[in-house]
């Protein structure tokens, strides 16, 4: 019967072209606005590393001076170099990594490529297996390289091709800030969104293309990027081991809840020890957040995006209310036709089904047109200067969601008109003929 009702719906559309076009347009506009805002929200609120986001934890301690302390406030968002290296040495997690952002001057060996500056990531060896970084060639450096301040580097595939014209650059030499480094590995396309592992830099900017040992970068005094908070006597080199400045991100991988609880207890004990030694002046105040908790704390989804999402659904609701009125007008104008069908034996439920199929067909057409409006809306989003603008694309899941919402919304809008249509009394309609 569905095929028969679908055919009846198409015939009805041809008889009432203007009314049908208005309903399709109303649903399409609502779907376009809704899917544009929903896609942006999905891009910003998604899990950047779903396979292990509940196993990766961001560490926060509170090493600042007692001056200006407020009970219950958040600890420093980043770590001091002293604390980061102490935790890294003790290796209480399954894996652990300290890191910061940087910028390096690159002098290619190819004469046709002039020197340029690139974003870099100064980190420790566990960074790559911890964050499931995919390698096309070679692999990461080792913990021994960290300890030896080895001059090794990992490049992105794009950077390797830019420097050498060939993605497999393992073993080649590249000059960074007047020092020669050996390429240990080349990673495949990898750009988690947002860049959760360093919330202090642009969360949706370009991916890091150069990775080198933190110890080597500090030894060579390479330039760094990102925020830095200092207190007390911090004159001179602010990246020194004992300087009271927080500027390093520290991550730990813990494979179970029991390990996470034990690590949190370890952090509390470490803080107590540092306070007893006179380094920490504030009461013990630590945080251990997994990836999604960290994103929520940092409000990765801007409030204006949430507001736009609600406005998009609100606009869809207004469009559906208009569609309800148009469907009511359309179905009730066919009261005589419905009365004849009832007199010939059609049940009220069959009339209800026929009307719902017609409403769903309108929703399908509205979804197709609404998809075009959504693509246009996302194109408009990509023209904005926001850091996340380039990520606003409709993937397969959102494409299917577009049609699912369009059909579901039209069926919902058709419930009242279909119910009114099934109440038509055949005797009254036949008398009026």
N, C-alpha and C positions, 0 to 999 in steps of 0.2 A: 504493500500500500504506500510505502514511502515514495517510491518512484512515481506513482500516480499522483500523489499530493504535490510532489515537486513539479510535475508537469503542469498541474493546475495553477501552481504559484507563478510559473513562468507565463502562462496565459493571462493571469490576472495582471502581471506587470505590464504586459503589452497593452491591456485595456486601459490602465491607469498610469500612464507613463510619468506624468508630472508629479502625482502623489508619491509614486514609487521613488522617483529621483530625489524628492525632498527627504524621504525617510533614509535612503542610502546615504545622502549627503550628511544628514544629521548624525548618523552613526559613525560615518567616516571621520568627521571633524572631531567627535569625541574620542574615537580610537586613536587618531593621530596625535592629539594632545596628550592622552593618557600614556601611550607607548613611548613617546619622546621622553617624558619625565621619568617613566618607569625604567627605561633603558639606562638613563644617566644614573638613577639611584642604584640600579643593579651593578653598574660598573664600579661605583664608589663603595658599595657596601659588601662586595663579594669577598670571599676568603682567598687571599693571594697564594696560599700554600695549603690547600685542603687536606692533602695526604698526611700532614703532620703538624698542623697548626696548634693542636692541643698538646704537643710535646715540646714546643719551642717557647722559651720563657725569657722575658726581658727583665734584667736585674736593676734595681734601684736601691742605693744606700743614701744616707744623709750625713755627709762629712762636713757640712758647712759649720761656721762658727755659731755660737749660741746667740750672738747679737741679731736681733730682729726675728727670732724664732717665734712661730705661732703654733700653739698646741693643736695637733691633729692635721696640720697642713701636709701636703705631699712632699716627699723627699726630692732631692735633686733628680732631674730627669736623666742626666748623664753621669758618668763615673769619672773619678780621678785616675790618672795613670797608675799611681801607686796601688790603689785598690784593684784595678783591673788586672795588673800583672800578678798581684798576690793571689787573686781567685784563679787566674789562669794556671799558675804554678801548682796549686793544690788539686786541681782537676777533680772536683767533687761531682761533676755531671758526666753524662755519657759523652757529650762533646761540649766544648765551650769556645767562644770566639770573642775577641775584642776588636773594635774597628773604629775608623773615622773616615770622613770623606777628604779628598785632596785634589790637587790639580798639578799636573806634571807637564813639563815642556818636552816634546818628543821630536827628535831629529832623525828622520828616516834615512836609511842607507841608500834609498833610491834618489838619484840626482834630480828627477823630475818632480819630487814631492818636497815642498818647502817645510821648515819646522812649524809646528803648531802646538797648541795647548789642549789637553784632554782631561776630562774628569777621571779621577782614580779612586780606588778603594784600598786603604791601608788596613790590613786585617791579619789574622792568624790562620794557621793551616786548616783548622776544623771548619772554617767558614763554608767551604765548598761541599763537603758531605753533609754538613748540618742543614743547609738550605737546598739540598738536592740540585746543585748547579750542574747542568748537563755539559759534558765535554765532547767536542768533536774530534780533537786530537790531543794526545798527551794527557796530563792530569795536573792536580794541584801540587804545590810544594809540600814539604814535610815539616813536622815539628822541629826536626834538627836544623832545617833551613831557617826557621824562626830564631832559634837559639844562636845560630852562626851569623845572623844578619846577612844571609845570602842574597846575592843580587840576582834574583829570579823573578820572573813576572808571568802572569797569566793574562792573555788578551781575549777580547771578544772576537768572534769570527769576522765581524765587520772591520774591526781595527786591524786584524791580521791581513785581511785582503787589501786594506788601504796602504799598509806599510810594505807588504811584500808581494802583493798581487797574487797571493796563493794562501788559502785558508790554513794549510798545514805548515805553520811557522815554527813548530817545535824544534828547539836547538839553535834557532837563529838568534842573532844579537840585535838589540834595539837600545838606542841611547835615550835615557830619561834624565833630564836635569844634569847633563854633563857626566853621567855615569852609565856604563854599559851593563845591560841586564840580559840574561839568557831566558828565552821563552820556554817555560816549562809545560804550558798547555794552552789550548784554544777552546773556549767554550762556545756552545751552540747558542741559538737565539734564546735569551733568558731575560725577561723583564717583568718581575712580579709587580702587580698593580693592586694597591699602592706599594711604594718601596718601603715596606713595613720594617725592614731591618735598620733603617736610618730615617726616623721621623723628623730629624733636625734639619734635613735638606729638603729640596723640592720632592714632594711625595709622588708626583706623576711626571717628573721630568725625564730627560733622556737617561738611558741605562748606563751604568758604569761600564767602561770599556777597557780599563787597565786595573789590574789587581796586583799588589805586591806586598811583601811582608811588612807588618807594622814596625817591627824592630829595625828593619832596613831603612824605612822611610824616616823614622825618628833619628837614626844614626846619621843619615845624610841631610837632615834638616829640610826635608821636602815641604813644600807649601801645603797647607791644609785648608779645608772649607768647613763651614758649619758654625754653630754657636759655641760659645765658651763662657762659663760663669766662674769668676774668681773672687776670693775674699782674703783678707789678711795681707801678708807680705807676699805679693806675687810679681815683684819686679823682675826684669830679665826675661829669660826663656820661659814662656808660659807653658811649654810642653815638657818641662823637666820632670823627673821622677817624683820629687817631693814637693812640687809646686801645688798650692791649694787651689786648683782649678778643675772643674768638671767639663769634659769635652769628648769623652769616649763612650761609645755604645757597647754594652756587654750582653751577650746572649748565651744561654745554656740550653742544651737538649736533655730532657728528662723523660724516659720512656714509660713511666707509670705515675699514678697519683701518689703512691707511697714514696717514690723518689722525689717528687715535687715537694711533698710535705717535709721530707728529710732535708732537702736543700734549703727550704725556707727556714727551718730550724738552724741549719748551718749558718745562714746569713745573719740571723739574730745573734748567734754566738759570736760570729766574727765582729759584728758591730759592738757588742759588749766588750770584746777584747780591745778593740781600737779605742773605745772610750776610756777603758781602764789604763791604756797606755798614753792617754792624753791627746790622741789625734782627733777623735770625735768629741765634740762638746755637747751635742744634742742627745736627748734620749733615743734609744733604739727605735728606728723608723725605717723599715725596709718594705719593698714591694717586689712581687714576683708574678708578673702577668703573662699569660699566654698571648698568642698573636691576636686573636679576635678581641680579647679583653683590652689589649693595648690600643687597638684601633678604635674601640669604643671610647676609651678614656681620652684619646686624642681627637675625638669628634671628627673622624675622617670624612664623614658625610656632612657637608656644610648645612646649616639650618635653612639657607635659602633653597637648597635642593630638596629638602624634606617638604618645605612649604609649596614648592612648585609641584611636587608629587601629589599632594593633597588637592591643589588647585586643578591638576590634570584630571583626577578622578571626579572632582566636583563638576568640572565642565562636561565630562562624560555623563554624569547623572542628569545634568540639565538637558543634554541632547537626548537621553533616553526618555525623559518626561515628554519632550516634544514628539518623540517617536510613538509613545503610548497614545497621545492624542490623535496622531495621524492614523495609527492602526485602528483605533476605535472608529474613526470616521469612515475608514475604508471598509471594515467588516460590517458595520451596521448599515452601510449603503447597500450591502448585498443580502439584506435580511430576506428578501423574497426568494433569492436563489437558495439560501440556507433552508428556508421553510420548505421548498420543494424537495430538497435532499432529505430533510427529516421525514416528509410525508412518504417518500419512496423507501424508507426503512433505515436511513442512516441514524445511528445513535448519537446522543450528545457527545460522547467521548470521541467519536470519529470526527465530528465537527471541530472539537477542541484540537485534536491532532492535526487536522488539515490547516487550521489557522496557525498553529505553532510551527508547522513546516514552512509555511509562507513567511512567518516572522523570522525564522532561522535563515531562510534563503536571502532575505533582505540583509540580515546580519553578515552573511558570507560575502555578499556584494559590497557591503559597507566595509568589511575587513580588508578586501582587496584595495579599495580606494583609500582606506585609512592607512594602509601600509605605505602608500605613496606619500601621504601627508606626514607620516612618521619619519620616513627617510628624508623628506624636506626639512622637517624640524630638527633632526639630528645633524643635517648639514649646517643648519643655522647655528647649532651649539658648537660645532667644530670651528666656526669662524670667530668664536669668542676668545679672549686672551687667557682664559683660565687654564691652569696646568693640566687638568684632566680632559680638556676639550677634545684632543686628538683620539681619546679612547671611546668616544661616543659613536659606536657602530652597532648595528643590529645583527646579532649572531643568530644561529639556527634556532636556539631555544626561545629567543625573544620573537623570532619570526612565527614560530608555532603558537606562542602565547598570544600574538596579535590576533590570529584567527580564532583561537579559543575564547578570548575575551569578547571579540566581536559577536560570535555566535551565541555565547552564553548571555551577553547583555541583551541581544535582540530577543532571545527566548524569554528572558525575564521581563522585557518590555511588552512582550506579546501575551503574557499570562492573563492580565485583566481584559484586554480586548477579546481574546479567545474565549474566556469565561463568559463574557457578555454575549458573544456570538452563539455559544452553545445553549443559551437561555431562550433563544428565539422560539416562539410557539408556532408550529406549522399551521394550525387552524386559522389563527389570526392573519397570517401572511397569505394564505390561500383565499380567504374571504376578500382581502383587499385587491386581489388580482381581477 
